[in-house]
């Protein structure tokens, strides 16, 4: 998402995010809405411990950002699926609007 305009007030632009950990495993893509893909990954060795992450990234593109992190438990997986579907639906609603709006 490096094409987002961010005020930097004369400071140096932030360094790009490092690539995803090699221990992250894509579980499934939840869908595409507008110019974004929403997916679910499992991260075994993240700073928060084993977890499920809902990720969003531009399409086409090869980078994603985590927007929600849930513990790697059966309940955490269910929660991550629900959050992912909510994010996907929100992006769909925003993409359907004629004028830019607020989600």
C-alpha positions as CSV (number, residue, x, y, z in Angstrom):
1,X,0.0,0.0,0.0
2,X,2.8,2.3,-0.8
3,X,0.6,4.5,-3.0
4,X,-1.3,5.9,-0.1
5,X,-0.6,9.6,0.5
6,X,0.7,10.1,4.0
7,X,1.9,13.4,5.4
8,X,5.5,13.2,6.4
9,X,6.1,16.9,7.3
10,X,9.6,17.0,5.9
11,X,10.7,13.7,7.5
12,X,12.3,10.9,5.5
13,X,9.7,8.4,4.1
14,X,9.4,5.2,6.2
15,X,11.3,2.1,5.1
16,X,9.3,-0.5,3.3
17,X,8.0,-3.4,5.4
18,X,10.2,-6.5,5.3
19,X,8.8,-9.5,3.4
20,X,6.5,-11.9,5.3
21,X,8.1,-14.5,7.6
22,X,8.9,-17.7,5.8
23,X,7.0,-19.5,8.6
24,X,3.7,-17.8,7.6
25,X,1.4,-20.2,5.7
26,X,-1.4,-19.0,3.6
27,X,-4.6,-20.8,4.7
28,X,-6.9,-19.3,2.1
29,X,-7.9,-16.3,0.2
30,X,-11.2,-15.0,1.4
31,X,-11.9,-12.9,-1.7
32,X,-11.3,-9.7,-3.6
33,X,-13.1,-6.4,-3.3
34,X,-12.2,-3.5,-5.5
35,X,-8.5,-3.3,-5.8
36,X,-7.8,-5.4,-2.6
37,X,-7.4,-9.1,-1.7
38,X,-8.3,-10.4,1.7
39,X,-6.8,-13.5,3.1
40,X,-6.1,-15.6,6.1
41,X,-2.6,-16.8,7.1
42,X,-1.2,-18.8,10.0
43,X,2.0,-17.5,11.6
44,X,3.7,-19.9,14.0
45,X,6.6,-17.7,15.2
46,X,5.3,-14.2,15.2
47,X,6.0,-11.7,18.0
48,X,2.5,-12.5,19.4
49,X,3.1,-16.2,19.4
50,X,1.3,-18.7,17.2
51,X,-1.6,-16.9,15.5
52,X,-4.0,-16.5,12.7
53,X,-3.8,-13.2,10.8
54,X,-6.3,-11.6,8.5
55,X,-4.3,-9.8,5.8
56,X,-5.2,-7.2,3.2
57,X,-3.1,-6.3,0.2
58,X,-3.4,-4.6,-3.2
59,X,-4.4,-6.6,-6.2
60,X,-2.3,-7.0,-8.3
61,X,0.6,-7.0,-5.8
62,X,2.7,-9.2,-3.7
63,X,2.5,-7.5,-0.3
64,X,-0.1,-7.8,2.5
65,X,-0.6,-6.2,5.9
66,X,-2.1,-7.8,8.9
67,X,-5.3,-6.1,9.9
68,X,-6.3,-8.5,12.7
69,X,-4.5,-11.1,14.8
70,X,-6.1,-14.0,16.6
71,X,-4.6,-16.8,18.7
72,X,-3.9,-20.1,17.0
73,X,-6.8,-22.0,18.6
74,X,-10.0,-23.4,17.1
75,X,-11.9,-20.4,18.4
76,X,-9.3,-18.0,17.1
77,X,-9.6,-19.5,13.6
78,X,-13.4,-19.0,13.7
79,X,-12.9,-15.4,14.9
80,X,-10.3,-14.8,12.2
81,X,-12.7,-16.1,9.5
82,X,-15.5,-13.9,10.8
83,X,-13.3,-10.8,10.9
84,X,-11.9,-11.6,7.4
85,X,-15.4,-11.8,6.0
86,X,-16.4,-8.5,7.7
87,X,-13.3,-6.8,6.2
88,X,-14.1,-8.2,2.8
89,X,-17.7,-7.0,3.0
90,X,-16.7,-3.6,4.2
91,X,-14.3,-3.2,1.2
92,X,-17.1,-4.3,-1.1
93,X,-19.4,-1.6,0.2
94,X,-16.8,1.0,-0.1
95,X,-16.0,-0.1,-3.7
96,X,-19.7,0.1,-4.6
97,X,-20.0,3.8,-3.7
98,X,-19.9,6.3,-6.5
99,X,-18.0,8.9,-4.5
100,X,-15.3,8.4,-2.0
101,X,-16.7,7.9,1.5
102,X,-16.0,6.6,4.9
103,X,-16.4,2.9,5.8
